[in-house]
Amino acid sequence: MAARMKVFSFVLCFVVSFAVGSAAAASESLKDLKLAILDVSGSGSLTVSISNSSQQKSLRVWRESNSWGASRWRVLFIRNGQTRTLFEDPDGVGFTRNIPTFDEIAIGSHVDRQLNVNGAEWSRTGSEKIRFETGDQVIVIYDVPPEVEARRMHVWYGVAAASATVK
Protein backbone atom coordinates (compact mmCIF):
# COMPACT_ATOMS: atom_id res chain seq x y z
CA MET A 1 0.00 0.00 0.00
CA ALA A 2 2.80 2.44 0.91
CA ALA A 3 4.59 1.71 -2.38
CA ARG A 4 1.42 2.47 -4.36
CA MET A 5 1.05 5.79 -2.48
CA LYS A 6 4.66 6.72 -3.31
CA VAL A 7 4.09 5.94 -7.01
CA PHE A 8 0.81 7.89 -6.99
CA SER A 9 2.52 10.87 -5.28
CA PHE A 10 5.37 10.79 -7.79
CA VAL A 11 2.99 10.69 -10.77
CA LEU A 12 0.86 13.47 -9.30
CA CYS A 13 3.94 15.68 -8.72
CA PHE A 14 5.16 14.98 -12.26
CA VAL A 15 1.81 15.91 -13.81
CA VAL A 16 1.52 19.10 -11.73
CA SER A 17 5.09 20.19 -12.51
CA PHE A 18 4.57 19.52 -16.21
CA ALA A 19 1.34 21.54 -16.25
CA VAL A 20 2.92 24.46 -14.37
CA GLY A 21 6.02 24.38 -16.56
CA SER A 22 3.90 24.39 -19.72
CA ALA A 23 1.78 27.31 -18.51
CA ALA A 24 4.87 29.37 -17.72
CA ALA A 25 6.39 28.66 -21.12
CA ALA A 26 3.17 29.62 -22.92
CA SER A 27 3.08 33.09 -21.35
CA GLU A 28 6.75 33.95 -20.92
CA SER A 29 6.24 37.75 -21.08
CA LEU A 30 3.84 37.73 -18.10
CA LYS A 31 6.74 38.09 -15.69
CA ASP A 32 8.26 41.00 -17.66
CA LEU A 33 5.59 43.58 -16.79
CA LYS A 34 5.83 45.08 -13.29
CA LEU A 35 3.52 47.66 -11.75
CA ALA A 36 4.35 50.13 -9.00
CA ILE A 37 2.21 52.85 -7.45
CA LEU A 38 4.39 55.96 -7.43
CA ASP A 39 1.94 58.45 -5.95
CA VAL A 40 -1.56 58.56 -4.48
CA SER A 41 -3.21 61.94 -4.01
CA GLY A 42 -6.09 62.67 -1.70
CA SER A 43 -8.10 63.95 -4.67
CA GLY A 44 -8.38 60.47 -6.21
CA SER A 45 -5.44 60.50 -8.61
CA LEU A 46 -2.79 57.79 -8.82
CA THR A 47 0.48 57.63 -10.71
CA VAL A 48 1.31 54.07 -11.74
CA SER A 49 4.57 52.94 -13.31
CA ILE A 50 4.49 50.12 -15.86
CA SER A 51 8.01 48.67 -16.06
CA ASN A 52 9.67 46.24 -18.43
CA SER A 53 11.89 44.00 -16.31
CA SER A 54 13.01 41.92 -19.28
CA GLN A 55 16.72 41.75 -20.00
CA GLN A 56 16.11 40.54 -23.56
CA LYS A 57 13.29 42.36 -25.34
CA SER A 58 11.07 45.41 -25.38
CA LEU A 59 7.51 45.13 -24.12
CA ARG A 60 4.37 46.36 -25.85
CA VAL A 61 1.31 47.66 -23.97
CA TRP A 62 -1.93 48.87 -25.50
CA ARG A 63 -2.51 52.60 -25.72
CA GLU A 64 -5.56 53.64 -23.77
CA SER A 65 -6.87 55.66 -26.72
CA ASN A 66 -8.31 52.51 -28.34
CA SER A 67 -10.73 49.83 -27.17
CA TRP A 68 -7.92 47.29 -26.71
CA GLY A 69 -6.22 49.50 -24.11
CA ALA A 70 -9.21 51.29 -22.59
CA SER A 71 -10.98 50.03 -19.48
CA ARG A 72 -8.12 47.80 -18.29
CA TRP A 73 -7.57 49.33 -14.85
CA ARG A 74 -9.22 48.41 -11.55
CA VAL A 75 -8.58 50.15 -8.25
CA LEU A 76 -9.51 48.69 -4.88
CA PHE A 77 -9.01 50.52 -1.65
CA ILE A 78 -9.47 49.32 1.87
CA ARG A 79 -10.44 51.70 4.66
CA ASN A 80 -11.42 50.61 8.16
CA GLY A 81 -11.85 47.01 6.98
CA GLN A 82 -14.23 48.00 4.16
CA THR A 83 -13.25 47.41 0.52
CA ARG A 84 -14.33 49.71 -2.32
CA THR A 85 -13.93 48.65 -5.94
CA LEU A 86 -13.56 51.13 -8.78
CA PHE A 87 -13.10 50.35 -12.46
CA GLU A 88 -12.83 52.05 -15.80
CA ASP A 89 -16.26 52.02 -17.42
CA PRO A 90 -16.17 51.31 -21.16
CA ASP A 91 -19.35 53.38 -21.57
CA GLY A 92 -17.41 56.46 -20.44
CA VAL A 93 -14.91 56.26 -23.30
CA GLY A 94 -15.70 57.60 -26.76
CA PHE A 95 -13.58 56.71 -29.77
CA THR A 96 -13.51 58.71 -33.00
CA ARG A 97 -11.22 56.19 -34.68
CA ASN A 98 -10.54 52.80 -33.17
CA ILE A 99 -7.40 50.97 -34.28
CA PRO A 100 -5.15 48.76 -32.14
CA THR A 101 -2.07 50.83 -31.24
CA PHE A 102 0.52 50.23 -28.55
CA ASP A 103 3.40 51.85 -26.72
CA GLU A 104 6.73 50.05 -26.67
CA ILE A 105 8.66 49.99 -23.39
CA ALA A 106 12.40 49.51 -23.88
CA ILE A 107 14.38 46.92 -21.94
CA GLY A 108 14.64 48.02 -18.29
CA SER A 109 12.51 51.13 -18.93
CA HIS A 110 9.03 52.22 -17.84
CA VAL A 111 6.04 54.40 -18.71
CA ASP A 112 3.87 56.17 -16.17
CA ARG A 113 0.09 56.30 -16.28
CA GLN A 114 -2.14 58.79 -14.48
CA LEU A 115 -5.37 57.31 -13.16
CA ASN A 116 -8.05 59.68 -11.89
CA VAL A 117 -10.80 57.59 -10.30
CA ASN A 118 -13.05 60.68 -10.28
CA GLY A 119 -12.89 60.99 -14.08
CA ALA A 120 -15.89 60.47 -16.36
CA GLU A 121 -14.57 57.10 -17.56
CA TRP A 122 -14.52 55.61 -14.03
CA SER A 123 -17.41 53.78 -12.36
CA ARG A 124 -18.07 54.51 -8.70
CA THR A 125 -21.13 54.47 -6.46
CA GLY A 126 -23.34 57.49 -7.13
CA SER A 127 -21.80 60.84 -7.89
CA GLU A 128 -19.64 61.02 -4.77
CA LYS A 129 -16.01 61.99 -5.27
CA ILE A 130 -13.41 59.51 -4.09
CA ARG A 131 -10.86 60.86 -1.64
CA PHE A 132 -7.94 58.74 -0.53
CA GLU A 133 -7.00 59.16 3.14
CA THR A 134 -3.91 58.42 5.20
CA GLY A 135 -3.88 54.71 6.05
CA ASP A 136 -5.96 53.59 3.05
CA GLN A 137 -4.57 50.47 1.39
CA VAL A 138 -4.75 50.99 -2.40
CA ILE A 139 -4.49 48.13 -4.90
CA VAL A 140 -4.15 48.76 -8.63
CA ILE A 141 -4.89 45.96 -11.11
CA TYR A 142 -4.00 46.01 -14.82
CA ASP A 143 -6.05 43.37 -16.66
CA VAL A 144 -5.54 42.73 -20.39
CA PRO A 145 -7.29 39.70 -21.94
CA PRO A 146 -5.46 37.46 -24.44
CA GLU A 147 -7.30 38.75 -27.52
CA VAL A 148 -6.38 37.74 -31.04
CA GLU A 149 -4.88 41.19 -31.74
CA ALA A 150 -2.65 41.01 -28.63
CA ARG A 151 -1.20 37.71 -29.77
CA ARG A 152 -0.84 38.80 -33.40
CA MET A 153 0.80 42.14 -32.52
CA HIS A 154 2.88 40.69 -29.63
CA VAL A 155 1.28 43.00 -27.07
CA TRP A 156 1.48 42.05 -23.39
CA TYR A 157 -1.60 40.41 -21.92
CA GLY A 158 -2.31 39.08 -18.46
CA VAL A 159 -3.03 40.48 -15.02
CA ALA A 160 -0.61 42.51 -12.91
CA ALA A 161 -1.15 44.29 -9.61
CA ALA A 162 0.56 46.63 -7.14
CA SER A 163 -0.37 47.98 -3.74
CA ALA A 164 0.54 50.90 -1.51
CA THR A 165 -0.56 52.43 1.76
CA VAL A 166 -1.51 56.12 1.57
CA LYS A 167 0.82 58.19 3.75
C-alpha positions as CSV (number, residue, x, y, z in Angstrom):
1,M,0.0,0.0,0.0
2,A,2.8,2.4,0.9
3,A,4.6,1.7,-2.4
4,R,1.4,2.5,-4.4
5,M,1.1,5.8,-2.5
6,K,4.7,6.7,-3.3
7,V,4.1,5.9,-7.0
8,F,0.8,7.9,-7.0
9,S,2.5,10.9,-5.3
10,F,5.4,10.8,-7.8
11,V,3.0,10.7,-10.8
12,L,0.9,13.5,-9.3
13,C,3.9,15.7,-8.7
14,F,5.2,15.0,-12.3
15,V,1.8,15.9,-13.8
16,V,1.5,19.1,-11.7
17,S,5.1,20.2,-12.5
18,F,4.6,19.5,-16.2
19,A,1.3,21.5,-16.2
20,V,2.9,24.5,-14.4
21,G,6.0,24.4,-16.6
22,S,3.9,24.4,-19.7
23,A,1.8,27.3,-18.5
24,A,4.9,29.4,-17.7
25,A,6.4,28.7,-21.1
26,A,3.2,29.6,-22.9
27,S,3.1,33.1,-21.3
28,E,6.7,34.0,-20.9
29,S,6.2,37.8,-21.1
30,L,3.8,37.7,-18.1
31,K,6.7,38.1,-15.7
32,D,8.3,41.0,-17.7
33,L,5.6,43.6,-16.8
34,K,5.8,45.1,-13.3
35,L,3.5,47.7,-11.7
36,A,4.4,50.1,-9.0
37,I,2.2,52.8,-7.4
38,L,4.4,56.0,-7.4
39,D,1.9,58.5,-6.0
40,V,-1.6,58.6,-4.5
41,S,-3.2,61.9,-4.0
42,G,-6.1,62.7,-1.7
43,S,-8.1,63.9,-4.7
44,G,-8.4,60.5,-6.2
45,S,-5.4,60.5,-8.6
46,L,-2.8,57.8,-8.8
47,T,0.5,57.6,-10.7
48,V,1.3,54.1,-11.7
49,S,4.6,52.9,-13.3
50,I,4.5,50.1,-15.9
51,S,8.0,48.7,-16.1
52,N,9.7,46.2,-18.4
53,S,11.9,44.0,-16.3
54,S,13.0,41.9,-19.3
55,Q,16.7,41.7,-20.0
56,Q,16.1,40.5,-23.6
57,K,13.3,42.4,-25.3
58,S,11.1,45.4,-25.4
59,L,7.5,45.1,-24.1
60,R,4.4,46.4,-25.9
61,V,1.3,47.7,-24.0
62,W,-1.9,48.9,-25.5
63,R,-2.5,52.6,-25.7
64,E,-5.6,53.6,-23.8
65,S,-6.9,55.7,-26.7
66,N,-8.3,52.5,-28.3
67,S,-10.7,49.8,-27.2
68,W,-7.9,47.3,-26.7
69,G,-6.2,49.5,-24.1
70,A,-9.2,51.3,-22.6
71,S,-11.0,50.0,-19.5
72,R,-8.1,47.8,-18.3
73,W,-7.6,49.3,-14.9
74,R,-9.2,48.4,-11.6
75,V,-8.6,50.2,-8.2
76,L,-9.5,48.7,-4.9
77,F,-9.0,50.5,-1.6
78,I,-9.5,49.3,1.9
79,R,-10.4,51.7,4.7
80,N,-11.4,50.6,8.2
81,G,-11.8,47.0,7.0
82,Q,-14.2,48.0,4.2
83,T,-13.2,47.4,0.5
84,R,-14.3,49.7,-2.3
85,T,-13.9,48.6,-5.9
86,L,-13.6,51.1,-8.8
87,F,-13.1,50.4,-12.5
88,E,-12.8,52.0,-15.8
89,D,-16.3,52.0,-17.4
90,P,-16.2,51.3,-21.2
91,D,-19.4,53.4,-21.6
92,G,-17.4,56.5,-20.4
93,V,-14.9,56.3,-23.3
94,G,-15.7,57.6,-26.8
95,F,-13.6,56.7,-29.8
96,T,-13.5,58.7,-33.0
97,R,-11.2,56.2,-34.7
98,N,-10.5,52.8,-33.2
99,I,-7.4,51.0,-34.3
100,P,-5.1,48.8,-32.1
101,T,-2.1,50.8,-31.2
102,F,0.5,50.2,-28.6
103,D,3.4,51.8,-26.7
104,E,6.7,50.0,-26.7
105,I,8.7,50.0,-23.4
106,A,12.4,49.5,-23.9
107,I,14.4,46.9,-21.9
108,G,14.6,48.0,-18.3
109,S,12.5,51.1,-18.9
110,H,9.0,52.2,-17.8
111,V,6.0,54.4,-18.7
112,D,3.9,56.2,-16.2
113,R,0.1,56.3,-16.3
114,Q,-2.1,58.8,-14.5
115,L,-5.4,57.3,-13.2
116,N,-8.0,59.7,-11.9
117,V,-10.8,57.6,-10.3
118,N,-13.1,60.7,-10.3
119,G,-12.9,61.0,-14.1
120,A,-15.9,60.5,-16.4
121,E,-14.6,57.1,-17.6
122,W,-14.5,55.6,-14.0
123,S,-17.4,53.8,-12.4
124,R,-18.1,54.5,-8.7
125,T,-21.1,54.5,-6.5
126,G,-23.3,57.5,-7.1
127,S,-21.8,60.8,-7.9
128,E,-19.6,61.0,-4.8
129,K,-16.0,62.0,-5.3
130,I,-13.4,59.5,-4.1
131,R,-10.9,60.9,-1.6
132,F,-7.9,58.7,-0.5
133,E,-7.0,59.2,3.1
134,T,-3.9,58.4,5.2
135,G,-3.9,54.7,6.1
136,D,-6.0,53.6,3.1
137,Q,-4.6,50.5,1.4
138,V,-4.8,51.0,-2.4
139,I,-4.5,48.1,-4.9
140,V,-4.2,48.8,-8.6
141,I,-4.9,46.0,-11.1
142,Y,-4.0,46.0,-14.8
143,D,-6.1,43.4,-16.7
144,V,-5.5,42.7,-20.4
145,P,-7.3,39.7,-21.9
146,P,-5.5,37.5,-24.4
147,E,-7.3,38.8,-27.5
148,V,-6.4,37.7,-31.0
149,E,-4.9,41.2,-31.7
150,A,-2.7,41.0,-28.6
151,R,-1.2,37.7,-29.8
152,R,-0.8,38.8,-33.4
153,M,0.8,42.1,-32.5
154,H,2.9,40.7,-29.6
155,V,1.3,43.0,-27.1
156,W,1.5,42.0,-23.4
157,Y,-1.6,40.4,-21.9
158,G,-2.3,39.1,-18.5
159,V,-3.0,40.5,-15.0
160,A,-0.6,42.5,-12.9
161,A,-1.1,44.3,-9.6
162,A,0.6,46.6,-7.1
163,S,-0.4,48.0,-3.7
164,A,0.5,50.9,-1.5
165,T,-0.6,52.4,1.8
166,V,-1.5,56.1,1.6
167,K,0.8,58.2,3.8
